[in-house]
Amino acid sequence: MNQDLDSLVINFDKSGLWMLNITLAIIMFGVALGITTEDFKRLFKNPKILFTGIFSQFILFPALTFLLVKAINPSPSIALGMFLVAACPGGNISNFMTQMAKGNSALSVSLTAFATLVCLVMTPLNFQFWSNLHEPTATILKAIELDPFVLFRLVLLILGVPLVLGMIVRWKKPVIALKLMKYLKPLSILIFLLLIVIAFSQNFEIFLSHVHYVLFIVIIHNILGYILGFYFAKSMKLNFQNRKTLSIETGIQNSGLGLLLYFDFFYGISGLDLGGMALLVAFWGVWDIASGLLLATYWSKKDALKTLKP
């Protein structure tokens, strides 16, 4: 069964990869247009929230992923996909989900900005560290001879550079930045979703015939991320609004970056069967949008009911 899964080939070409690169960079630039130095100052004024958010995303969630991999012992390619997702920063759509859930939107945007800077180092480091602790995935990495510096450079170009450029535009030309952000952010996310739809349409039969391998793994992994973020924030004595925010920031990962890293470093390598990795990361991208919307809707209705009570 695992051989059948790992030998599957995803239909994806170089032009699609370039479009994915450019779209992710534009999304990050659009997010950065809404970020100011005040966002960072707000975080540093409350170091407990900063510590909780970063520790939850970049230390606890990858560690939890490692324990989950050890517990369920999936095929090596699926485990590698889980480590890749866990190493990515929070997804940019988490800002929208937090606002919808009546969480702390300012905190969400601030953490997105800071986590993007941190991920330039932590994403390559976490992926290498946790993957090498698990022998089956460590064997794959040795066969690929993945260079952490090359991984760092790609993350820097796709996330770091657009983040800095967007913040510079916001600082120098705030009026233009706000006008650009109004149209650029929804447009870039729409293009990104369109790319996913196109990719899925080219692989629909493959997806339907193999999704059962990763369905419950992704759902459990994602739900554990939400729970981890919420209860770690609770243990740090943060209020309910901030707990919701950190739950969403921990549970929603930038699977777009995960897909990009997969296609840049793992796709089409002869002699290695990594179909399960692609399948897991791709399904995560679909599932966490659905689960995030469900969770945000639940919390928004819960808050609405509280306000209606006499």
N, C-alpha and C positions, 0 to 999 in steps of 0.2 A: 504493500500500500504506500509506504513512504517513497519507494523507488518511483512509483507512478506519479506521486506528487512532485518530487524533486526534478524529475525529468521533463516536466512540462515547460514549454517555451512560450514566453510572453511576446506578443507582436508589438514591437515598438521600434521606431526608427530614429535616426540622428536628428532629423528636423524636429521631431516631437520633443527630443531631449533639449534642444536649444530653446524651444518655446517654453518648456518647463523652467529652465534656468532663468530666462528673461522675465517670465510671469512672477516667479517667486521674488526676484529682485525688485520688480515694480510694486508688488504687494508690500514688501518691507519698506520701500521708499514711501508708499502711501501711509503706512502706519507711522513712520518717523516724522511725517509732516505734522502730526498731531502731538508730538513729544517736545517738551521744553526742558530747560535745565531745572525748572521748578519741580518737575516730576521726580528727578533724581534727588533734589534737595529734600523733597517730602519723604522719600524713602530713608535717607540718611538721618533725618530728624527722628525717625522711629526705627532704630536698628533691629528691634525685635521682629517686626513684620518683615523686614528685608531678609533677616537670617532665616525666618520660618519659611518664606516663599522659596528662596534659593536652595535651602537645605532639603526641603520637601521634593523639589523638582530634580535636583542634580545629585543628591546623595541617597535619600530614602527610596525614591521610585526606582532607580536602577538596581538598588540592593534588593528591593521587593521583587523585581523582575527576575533577578538571579535565583532567589528562593523559589519563585513560581516555576522557573525552568527546571530546577532540581526536583521539584515535587511532581510535575507532570511528565518530565522527560520527553519533550516533543522531538521530532526529527531535527537534525542539526541545522538545516536551512530555516526552519520555523523559529528555532531558538535564536538564530542569528538575527532574524527579523525582529524578534521581541527585544533583543539588546539594542538594535538600531533605533527602534521607536522610543525606547526608554532613554536613549542618549540625546534625543532631539529636545530642543526647548519647547515651551508651551506654544500651541498654535495661535496664530494671529486672530483667528475667529473667536478665541476665548474672550476678547474684549467685548464683542457683541453679546456673547452668551452671558457674561457677567452683568452687563447692563440690563439684559432681559430678566435675569434672575433677581434683580434688585440688590446686587452685590455692590462692592466698592469699585466703581468704574475707574476712578483715578488711580487706585492701587493696582488694578489690572493692567492699565496702560503703562504705569511706571515699572511694574514687574516685567512686562513684555520687553520693554526697552533694556532694562538691566540684565534680564536673562539672555537676551540676544548678545549682549557684550560678553557675558560669562560663557555662553555656549561656544564661542570661538575657540576656547581652550577646553571646556568641559565636555563638549560633544565628542571630539576625537578621543579625548582621554578616557571618558566613560565607556565608549564603545570598545576600545582596545582592552581596557582593564577587565571589564566583566566578561567579554567574549573569551579572553584568554584564561579566565578562571574555570571555564567549562570546557573540558577536554575535547568534545566533538566539534565545538565552534572554534576552539584554538587551532585545531588541525586544519580547518578551512582557511583561517587567516594566515597560517604559515604557508599554505599552498599558494595563496594570492600574493603574499609579501606586501601587504598594505602599508604604505608609507604614511605615518601620522601627519607629517608636514604637508603632504599633498592634500590630505583630508582637511587639515586646518586652513589651507589656502583657498580651497573651494568654499568652505563655510564663510570665510572672511569676504570673499568676492560676492557671494549670493546674499548674505545677511549683513555683514559688518559695514561694507562700503555704502550700500543703499541707506542703512541706518544713519551713518554720519552725514551723508549728503542731504538726506531729508531733514535732519535736525539743523543743518547749516541754512538750508532754504527757509525753514521756519523761523530761525533766529534773525536772518538778514531781511527776509521779505515775508513777514507774518500774514499780510493780507492775501498775497498771492498763494502762500502755502495753504491757507484755509479754503480758498476757492478751488485749488487743485485737489485737496483732500476730499472735498465734497463729491467730486466726480471720479477721481482716480481709484480710491479704495473700493467702492462697490464694483467699478468696471473691472479692476484687476482680479477681484475675487470671482466675478462672473466668468472671466476668461479662464481662470484656473479650474473652476468647476466644469467648464466646457471641455477643457483638455482631458479631465478625468472621464467625462462622458464619452468622448471620442475614443480614449484608450480602452474603456470598458466595452464599447460597441465592437471594437476590433478583437476583443478577447472574451465576449459574452459567454460563449459555449464553454470555454476553458474555465471561466469563473464559476459558472453554475455547476459544472461537474466536479469541481475541487473545493468549493468554498466550505464544505462541511468539515474539512480538515482543520480549518482555522476559526470557524464560527464561534465556538464556545470559548476557545483560548482567548480570542480578541475581546469578547464580551466580559469574561472574568477579569482579564488583565486591566481593561479600561475601568470597570466598576471598582476594582481594588485601588486604582489610582485616585478616583474620586473620594473613596472612603479614607484613604491614607491622608490626602490633603486636608480633608475636613477635620479628622480627629487629631492630627498632629497640630493643626491650628488651635483646636480646642484645648489640647494639652499645654499649649503656650499661652492659654487664657486670652485669646483674641475673641472679639465679639462675633455675633452670628453673621453679620454682614461680611466681615473679613474671612470668616470660616468658609462661607459660600464661595467667595472669590478665590481663595487658595485651593479649594476643592476643584474648581473648574480649571485653574491654572495648572494643577498637577495632573488632572485626568485627561485634558485635551492636549495632545502632542502635535508638533508640526510635522505631520506625516508627509506633507508635500516635500519638505526637506529630506525626509527619509526615502521617499521614492527617487528623488534626485540623486542621493548618495548611492542608492542601489544601482540605478542605471549607469552612473558614472564609474563605479568601482567593481560591481559584481555581475553586471549583465553581459551575457555573451562570452563568458570565459570558458574556453574549451576544457573539457575534463572535469568540470565541477557542476554538480546538480544543485541549483539554488532557486528552483521554481517556488518552493515553499516560502522563501524569504520575500519574494515579490508579492506573492498572494497575501501574506499576512500584512505587510505594510500597506498594500492597496486597500484591503478590506478595513484596516484600522481607519484609513482616511474617510471612508464612507460611514463607518459605524460611529466614530466619535462625534461627527456632526449630528447624527440622529440622536445619540444618547445625550449630547450636550443640550440639544433643543428640548428634549423630554425633561431633563433635570431642571433646566432654566424655567420651563413652563410650570413645572410643579412648584418650584420655589416662588415664582411670581404670583401664582394663584394662592399659595399659602400666605404670603404677605398681604394680598388683597383681602383675604378672609379675616385676617387679624385686624385690619383697619375698619372692617364692617362691624366687628363685635362692639357692643356698647361698653 
